[in-house]
Amino acid sequence: MIFDHRTAVVTGAAGRIGQGTARKFAQYGVKLYLADIDMERLDAFAAELRSTGADVHSVFMDVCDLTSITTAAETILQDAARVDILVNNAGVWPRATALESSDDAWQKTINLNLNSVFRLSKIFGQKMKEQNYGRIVNLGSIAGEAGLPEMCAYSVAKAGVIMLTKTMAMELAKCGVTVNCVSPGMISDTASPTPGTWLGRSGTGDEVANAIVFLAADNTGYITGTDLPVDGGRTLGPRTTTL
Ligand SMILES: NC(=O)c1ccc[n+]([C@@H]2O[C@H](COP(=O)([O-])OP(=O)(O)OC[C@H]3O[C@@H](n4cnc5c(N)ncnc54)[C@H](O)[C@@H]3O)[C@@H](O)[C@H]2O)c1
């Protein structure tokens, strides 16, 4: 993968997939602005990356809050001058059926998982358009492709993320900006056996990070508007064979 002096913003960077992604970017020499609400974990992780020689900045950003998004983005843009890559990774998946969801809980889940992606893509997408170069990679989910019972608002939000990806990919196609989505399924800290995927195991944050970094590279610029499942074949259909 080629990254020619690139700068990336990764949200939810203190978590499993965020850390995996940041580690891989750092290996390619990408300058990093890592954002999260869990500053204790984020600062410790950023220090670990810095000790390997990486150029890493940690920033508090609550993606639920427009003011926090705007303030953090301004801080990043003042410091970085340009941002080439945005990874909209922050997300949470509260369990609730449609009938159980309070109106407030529904709004919060949509706000965190979908509105944040719109808001951040708008701010950094505008800058990418002006510089005629950019890569936006959004985190969808198998929930947004096939739906997951007891995660109704989350599934709807992630379906929105996938459609936001496709629409923005078309809108920014002539501006040097690609917009893609990676949809993980059954990811845990270590790959462990499960009958829930065709591969018979869960996946890791590192395996999702491989797909994110691939779609963020300089030399994958002919791919836009795609939704790439990283799910061990989970969305292929029910396992009807012992093969
Ligand atoms: N783990 C999976 O199986 C799975 C499956 C499908 C999709 N995803 C998606 O992948 C992304 C990352 O998942 P993960 O497994 O690394 O989760 P994780 O829980 O390990 O990490 C999520 C990170 O987001 C941060 N975060 C939470 N609320 C935030 C807020 N308001 N503002 C900023 N940061 C906030 C958390 O502090 C945490 O560091 C999410 O968008 C998730 O929906 C994960």
The ligand as an SDF file (V2000), in Angstrom:
LIG
                    3D

 44 48  0  0  0  0  0  0  0  0999 V2000
  -16.7910   -5.3420   17.0910 N   0  0  0  0  0  0  0  0  0  0  0  0
  -17.6560   -5.7780   16.1790 C   0  0  0  0  0  0  0  0  0  0  0  0
  -18.0110   -6.9870   16.1250 O   0  0  0  0  0  0  0  0  0  0  0  0
  -18.2370   -4.8280   15.1710 C   0  0  0  0  0  0  0  0  0  0  0  0
  -19.1450   -5.3470   14.2340 C   0  0  0  0  0  0  0  0  0  0  0  0
  -19.6990   -4.4970   13.3020 C   0  0  0  0  0  0  0  0  0  0  0  0
  -19.3660   -3.1530   13.2920 C   0  0  0  0  0  0  0  0  0  0  0  0
  -18.4830   -2.6650   14.2150 N   0  0  0  0  0  0  0  0  0  0  0  0
  -18.1960   -1.2370   14.1650 C   0  0  0  0  0  0  0  0  0  0  0  0
  -16.7980   -0.9960   14.1970 O   0  0  0  0  0  0  0  0  0  0  0  0
  -16.5380    0.2250   14.9020 C   0  0  0  0  0  0  0  0  0  0  0  0
  -15.4960   -0.0030   15.9730 C   0  0  0  0  0  0  0  0  0  0  0  0
  -15.8900   -1.0900   16.7910 O   0  0  0  0  0  0  0  0  0  0  0  0
  -14.9290   -1.7550   17.8830 P   0  0  0  0  0  0  0  0  0  0  0  0
  -15.1930   -3.2050   17.8740 O   0  0  0  0  0  0  0  0  0  0  0  0
  -13.5360   -1.2700   17.7180 O   0  0  0  0  0  0  0  0  0  0  0  0
  -15.5610   -1.1420   19.2220 O   0  0  0  0  0  0  0  0  0  0  0  0
  -14.8650   -0.7240   20.5820 P   0  0  0  0  0  0  0  0  0  0  0  0
  -15.9610   -0.6710   21.5980 O   0  0  0  0  0  0  0  0  0  0  0  0
  -13.6660   -1.5780   20.8500 O   0  0  0  0  0  0  0  0  0  0  0  0
  -14.3510    0.7610   20.2800 O   0  0  0  0  0  0  0  0  0  0  0  0
  -15.2320    1.8480   20.1000 C   0  0  0  0  0  0  0  0  0  0  0  0
  -14.5140    3.1130   20.5150 C   0  0  0  0  0  0  0  0  0  0  0  0
  -15.4260    4.2060   20.3070 O   0  0  0  0  0  0  0  0  0  0  0  0
  -15.2980    5.0950   21.4140 C   0  0  0  0  0  0  0  0  0  0  0  0
  -16.5220    5.8770   21.5630 N   0  0  0  0  0  0  0  0  0  0  0  0
  -17.7060    5.4830   22.0940 C   0  0  0  0  0  0  0  0  0  0  0  0
  -18.5500    6.5140   22.1380 N   0  0  0  0  0  0  0  0  0  0  0  0
  -17.8910    7.5690   21.6060 C   0  0  0  0  0  0  0  0  0  0  0  0
  -18.2460    8.9260   21.4090 C   0  0  0  0  0  0  0  0  0  0  0  0
  -19.4380    9.4090   21.7660 N   0  0  0  0  0  0  0  0  0  0  0  0
  -17.3240    9.7520   20.8390 N   0  0  0  0  0  0  0  0  0  0  0  0
  -16.0890    9.2880   20.4970 C   0  0  0  0  0  0  0  0  0  0  0  0
  -15.7010    8.0240   20.6940 N   0  0  0  0  0  0  0  0  0  0  0  0
  -16.6020    7.1850   21.2570 C   0  0  0  0  0  0  0  0  0  0  0  0
  -15.0420    4.1790   22.6040 C   0  0  0  0  0  0  0  0  0  0  0  0
  -14.4650    4.8910   23.7010 O   0  0  0  0  0  0  0  0  0  0  0  0
  -14.1230    3.1260   21.9890 C   0  0  0  0  0  0  0  0  0  0  0  0
  -12.7640    3.4990   22.1430 O   0  0  0  0  0  0  0  0  0  0  0  0
  -17.8890    0.7320   15.4000 C   0  0  0  0  0  0  0  0  0  0  0  0
  -18.3940    1.6890   14.5070 O   0  0  0  0  0  0  0  0  0  0  0  0
  -18.7480   -0.5080   15.3790 C   0  0  0  0  0  0  0  0  0  0  0  0
  -20.1170   -0.2030   15.2380 O   0  0  0  0  0  0  0  0  0  0  0  0
  -17.9070   -3.4740   15.1520 C   0  0  0  0  0  0  0  0  0  0  0  0
  1  2  1  0
  2  3  2  0
  2  4  1  0
  4  5  1  0
  4 44  2  0
  5  6  2  0
  6  7  1  0
  7  8  2  0
  8  9  1  0
  8 44  1  0
  9 10  1  0
  9 42  1  0
 10 11  1  0
 11 12  1  0
 11 40  1  0
 12 13  1  0
 13 14  1  0
 14 15  2  0
 14 16  1  0
 14 17  1  0
 17 18  1  0
 18 19  2  0
 18 20  1  0
 18 21  1  0
 21 22  1  0
 22 23  1  0
 23 24  1  0
 23 38  1  0
 24 25  1  0
 25 26  1  0
 25 36  1  0
 26 27  1  0
 26 35  1  0
 27 28  2  0
 28 29  1  0
 29 30  1  0
 29 35  2  0
 30 31  1  0
 30 32  2  0
 32 33  1  0
 33 34  2  0
 34 35  1  0
 36 37  1  0
 36 38  1  0
 38 39  1  0
 40 41  1  0
 40 42  1  0
 42 43  1  0
M  CHG  2   8   1  16  -1
M  END
$$$$
